[in-house]
Amino acid sequence: MKLREVLKGIDYELIKGDINKEVLDIHYNSKNVEKGSLFIAIEGYSTDGHRYIKSAIEKGAKIIICSKDIEEIDGDYTLLKVQNGRRALAILSSNYFNNPKEQLKIIGVTGTNGKTTSTFMIKSILEEAGYKVGLLGTISNYIGDKRIPAERTTPESLEMHKLFKDMVDEGVQYCVMEVSSHSLYLDRVYGIEFEEGIFTNLTQDHLDFHKTFDNYYEAKFILFQNSKKSIINTDDEYGKKLLKDIANESLTYSTMEDSNLKAYNIKMHSRGIKFSVDYKDEKEEIDIHIPGRYNISNALGAMLACLNEGISLNAVKNGLENLSGVPGRCEIVTKNYNLGYDVIVDYAHTPDGLDNILKTAREFTKGRLISIFGCGGDRDKTKRPIMGNIGTELSDVAIITSDNPRTEEPLMIIEDILKGIKKDNYIVVENRREAIKTAMGMAREGDVIVLAGKGHEDYQILKDKTIHFDEREVVKEIIEELYAN
């Protein structure tokens, strides 16, 4: 594709060369540049792509796009300057892949918690209605049934538009995606118009990046400025604020107050939830196979978005009931063992997430509720004592351990967690595997163990390395160790 076609919709200044060159590929990481590449320099938080322009030229880049003034570098290349590198990357990526976003109906889900479960629910509903569906999210990306590893919740715009192209090539009609606050603030989804934008909730997370709650909210708000319709959880205070702030068409869902879709006759059990809904003079009882009161809200948001897309209430019901579970989201990993107690793996890594999973587990715990949790290193430190307090207040026994310490010392993170604890019902076991083994060793008939924080993740990020660590595998190994005889 010619450069002039790739640049459609971008305001630029041509510094050197011409715009009739052929674009062979696009890169924002100079390490990946090959002969004939277009290299766009992106200003990041830990590094600046402008520092690697010379390296990109030496590796054969023939087109350079920058957003800062740079020193003249010898070579046969075209140089352009744009005002915003990230927005330019989003536009030119879409152009390069022939704007596949225009051939997809895209549904975006944002919020602190519930994004992953909501997207899996929507995918199941749309598939029940006969559509081929793509999914972009934390656990994996999917094109129909084909699973593709995901590096982050929302891909960088270049990778995203390549995935959109692959989806279109495979006959996908809908793409449902988790839209993180980072991706919104950093313009990864710039230029995308969403059919439906879904708001789940807003609680404390990512303040290491956004600094304030207002900034966090404003980042989330961007999704709804770029959605044809907004689907809002009005059980959340920020949902109520969003409803007042947005100008586009909006629909609401709730478990507590009048809304466009409200759940009632709620019945909780250890393997799922039943509830009823009324929608446009139709009534249905829904039986989902994922426990947790908060998953009623996730289901309602997914339902309302799909109903708004013209999916029948019966297909919505069947789609939700066909979903057996979501990896690492209130996932009972001991279903196939007769231990007398259950072990649940959940991704809860925020105060609200931990509060939700422990309150959910309490509803079906006959014996003691034992929690295992930590906090990630190099992330929002202010949530650590809050999580310490929540974990010990809502558990009978809490085991404080390590969770992706990254460059920080695990015991220093644990010390921050302990500052919020007021009770003496906890122990510290730094090694996460040993913490799980300790919990399973003390578990009795009727107890429930909640492993919070890692969920679907199959790794631990340590100071100098990343090691394989899948809690589902760890639990199985410990069962074999403890009950070998």
NORFEN-V126672 format. One record per backbone hydrogen bond with DSSP energy under -1.0 kcal/mol. NH is the residue of the N-H (numbers start at 1). CO is the residue of the C=O. If there is no record, write none. Layout:
NH:CO  NH:CO
This chain:
3:21  4:19  6:2  7:3  8:5  10:7  13:81  15:79  16:79  23:1  24:36  27:38  32:29  33:30  36:60  37:34  38:25  39:63  40:27  41:65  44:47  49:42  51:48  52:49  53:50  56:52  57:53  58:54  59:55  60:57  61:56  62:37  63:37  64:78  65:39  66:80  77:75  78:62  79:16  80:64  81:13  82:66  88:84  89:85  90:86  91:87  92:88  93:89  94:90  95:91  96:92  97:93  98:95  99:94  102:99  103:100  104:101  105:173  107:175  108:196  109:177  110:198  112:201  118:114  119:115  120:116  121:117  122:118  123:119  124:120  125:121  126:122  127:123  128:124  129:125  130:127  131:126  134:174  135:142  136:176  141:148  142:135  143:146  144:133  146:143  148:141  160:156  161:157  162:158  163:159  164:160  165:161  166:162  167:163  168:164  169:165  170:166  171:168  172:167  173:132  174:132  175:105  176:134  177:107  178:136  179:109  184:180  185:181  186:182  187:184  188:183  192:189  194:226  195:106  197:229  198:108  199:231  200:110  209:206  210:206  211:207  212:210  216:212  217:213  218:214  219:215  220:216  221:217  223:220  225:221  228:194  230:249  231:197  232:251  233:199  234:253  236:233  240:236  241:237  242:238  243:239  244:240  245:241  246:242  251:230  253:232  254:261  261:252  263:254  264:276  267:274  269:272  272:269  273:288  274:267  275:286  276:264  277:284  279:282  282:279  284:277  286:275  288:273  295:292  296:293  298:294  299:295  300:296  301:297  302:298  303:299  304:300  305:301  306:302  307:303  308:304  310:307  311:306  316:312  317:313  318:314  319:315  320:316  321:317  322:318  329:326  331:345  333:343  337:334  339:337  342:447  344:449  345:331  346:451  347:328  354:350  355:351  356:352  357:353  358:354  359:355  360:356  361:357  362:358  363:359  364:361  367:446  370:448  371:397  372:450  373:399  377:404  384:381  387:383  388:384  389:385  390:386  391:387  392:388  393:389  394:390  396:369  397:369  398:425  399:371  400:427  401:373  402:430  406:461  408:405  413:409  414:410  415:411  416:412  417:413  418:414  419:415  420:417  421:418  427:398  429:400  435:431  436:432  437:433  438:434  439:435  440:436  441:437  442:438  443:439  446:340  447:444  448:368  449:342  450:370  451:344  452:372  453:346  457:454  460:467  462:465  467:460  469:458  474:470  475:471  476:472  477:473  478:474  479:475  480:476  481:477  482:478  483:479
